[in-house]
């Protein structure tokens, strides 16, 4: 029984260390679903809520990189990048955008 406990503890420790070593490297999105007959831009905000201060207006086709694997409600923390690739350099401001107006870019293809 004691041997099983030690094996279980060792396995749990290995899984914990492995999970800690994994880092989220971000995903790429592009602004989409904007209304060309309306404002045709997406607000980049200082916080994940409608009343937060606007940092910038992002036009159609703006490339974004996420910083957290999960959204906060309907908001994603992002940075503006020049192009969607693994080495994308941050070329603009960072902040929060509403997820209804960003589309995921699948780079695996």
The 8 nearest C-alpha neighbors of each residue, nearest first, counted from 0:
[[1, 3, 2, 4, 5, 6, 7, 8],
 [0, 2, 4, 3, 5, 6, 7, 8],
 [3, 1, 5, 4, 0, 6, 7, 8],
 [4, 2, 6, 0, 1, 5, 7, 8],
 [3, 5, 7, 1, 2, 6, 8, 0],
 [6, 4, 8, 2, 7, 3, 9, 1],
 [7, 5, 9, 3, 8, 4, 10, 2],
 [6, 8, 4, 10, 5, 9, 3, 11],
 [7, 9, 5, 11, 6, 10, 4, 12],
 [8, 10, 6, 12, 7, 11, 5, 13],
 [11, 9, 13, 7, 12, 8, 6, 14],
 [12, 10, 8, 14, 13, 9, 7, 15],
 [11, 13, 15, 9, 10, 14, 8, 16],
 [14, 12, 10, 16, 15, 11, 17, 9],
 [15, 13, 17, 11, 12, 16, 18, 10],
 [16, 14, 12, 18, 17, 13, 11, 19],
 [15, 17, 19, 13, 18, 14, 12, 20],
 [18, 16, 14, 20, 15, 19, 13, 21],
 [17, 19, 15, 21, 20, 16, 14, 22],
 [18, 20, 16, 17, 21, 15, 22, 14],
 [19, 21, 17, 18, 16, 22, 15, 14],
 [22, 20, 18, 19, 17, 23, 16, 24],
 [23, 21, 24, 20, 19, 18, 25, 68],
 [22, 24, 25, 68, 21, 67, 66, 26],
 [25, 23, 22, 26, 66, 65, 67, 85],
 [26, 24, 65, 66, 23, 64, 27, 67],
 [27, 25, 65, 64, 28, 24, 103, 66],
 [26, 28, 64, 104, 63, 83, 103, 65],
 [29, 27, 103, 63, 104, 102, 62, 101],
 [28, 30, 62, 61, 102, 101, 60, 63],
 [29, 31, 101, 60, 61, 59, 100, 102],
 [32, 30, 100, 101, 33, 102, 29, 59],
 [33, 31, 100, 34, 30, 101, 99, 102],
 [34, 32, 39, 31, 35, 40, 100, 59],
 [33, 35, 39, 37, 36, 38, 32, 40],
 [36, 34, 39, 37, 33, 38, 40, 59],
 [37, 35, 34, 38, 39, 33, 40, 32],
 [38, 36, 34, 35, 39, 33, 40, 41],
 [37, 39, 40, 34, 35, 36, 33, 41],
 [40, 38, 35, 34, 33, 37, 58, 59],
 [41, 39, 58, 57, 38, 56, 33, 59],
 [40, 42, 57, 56, 58, 43, 100, 39],
 [41, 43, 56, 55, 44, 53, 57, 96],
 [42, 44, 55, 96, 95, 54, 94, 53],
 [43, 45, 53, 95, 94, 54, 46, 52],
 [46, 44, 94, 52, 51, 95, 53, 54],
 [47, 45, 44, 51, 48, 95, 94, 52],
 [48, 46, 95, 74, 44, 45, 49, 71],
 [47, 49, 50, 51, 46, 44, 74, 95],
 [50, 48, 51, 47, 44, 52, 46, 97],
 [49, 51, 48, 52, 46, 53, 44, 47],
 [52, 50, 46, 49, 48, 45, 44, 53],
 [51, 53, 45, 44, 54, 50, 46, 49],
 [52, 54, 44, 43, 55, 42, 45, 51],
 [55, 53, 44, 43, 52, 45, 56, 94],
 [56, 54, 43, 53, 42, 57, 44, 92],
 [55, 57, 42, 41, 40, 43, 58, 54],
 [58, 56, 41, 40, 42, 55, 61, 59],
 [57, 59, 40, 61, 60, 56, 41, 39],
 [60, 58, 30, 61, 31, 40, 33, 57],
 [59, 61, 30, 29, 62, 58, 31, 57],
 [60, 62, 30, 29, 59, 58, 57, 63],
 [63, 61, 29, 80, 28, 79, 82, 60],
 [62, 64, 79, 28, 78, 80, 27, 29],
 [65, 63, 27, 77, 78, 26, 25, 28],
 [64, 66, 77, 25, 26, 76, 67, 27],
 [67, 65, 25, 76, 77, 64, 68, 24],
 [66, 68, 69, 65, 76, 25, 23, 70],
 [67, 69, 23, 66, 70, 25, 65, 26],
 [70, 68, 67, 71, 75, 72, 66, 65],
 [71, 69, 75, 74, 72, 73, 68, 67],
 [70, 72, 74, 73, 75, 69, 47, 76],
 [71, 73, 74, 70, 75, 47, 69, 98],
 [72, 74, 98, 97, 71, 70, 75, 99],
 [73, 75, 97, 71, 98, 70, 96, 72],
 [76, 74, 70, 95, 96, 77, 71, 98],
 [75, 77, 95, 94, 65, 66, 96, 67],
 [78, 76, 65, 64, 93, 94, 63, 95],
 [77, 79, 93, 64, 63, 92, 80, 89],
 [78, 80, 63, 91, 92, 89, 90, 62],
 [81, 79, 89, 90, 62, 63, 82, 88],
 [80, 82, 90, 62, 88, 87, 79, 89],
 [83, 81, 80, 62, 87, 84, 88, 63],
 [84, 82, 27, 87, 62, 85, 81, 80],
 [85, 83, 87, 86, 82, 106, 27, 88],
 [86, 84, 87, 83, 24, 106, 26, 25],
 [85, 87, 84, 88, 83, 82, 89, 80],
 [88, 86, 84, 85, 82, 83, 80, 89],
 [87, 89, 80, 90, 86, 81, 82, 79],
 [88, 90, 80, 91, 79, 78, 87, 81],
 [91, 89, 80, 81, 79, 88, 92, 78],
 [92, 90, 79, 89, 80, 78, 93, 81],
 [91, 93, 79, 78, 94, 90, 54, 55],
 [94, 92, 78, 77, 79, 91, 95, 76],
 [93, 95, 45, 44, 76, 77, 43, 78],
 [94, 96, 76, 44, 43, 75, 47, 46],
 [97, 95, 43, 74, 75, 98, 44, 42],
 [96, 98, 74, 99, 73, 100, 75, 95],
 [97, 99, 100, 73, 74, 101, 96, 75],
 [100, 98, 97, 101, 73, 32, 102, 31],
 [99, 101, 31, 98, 32, 30, 97, 33],
 [100, 102, 30, 31, 29, 98, 99, 28],
 [101, 103, 28, 29, 31, 30, 104, 100],
 [104, 102, 28, 27, 105, 29, 101, 26],
 [103, 105, 28, 27, 106, 102, 29, 83],
 [106, 104, 107, 103, 108, 27, 26, 28],
 [107, 105, 108, 104, 84, 83, 27, 85],
 [106, 108, 105, 104, 84, 85, 26, 27],
 [107, 106, 105, 104, 84, 83, 103, 85]]
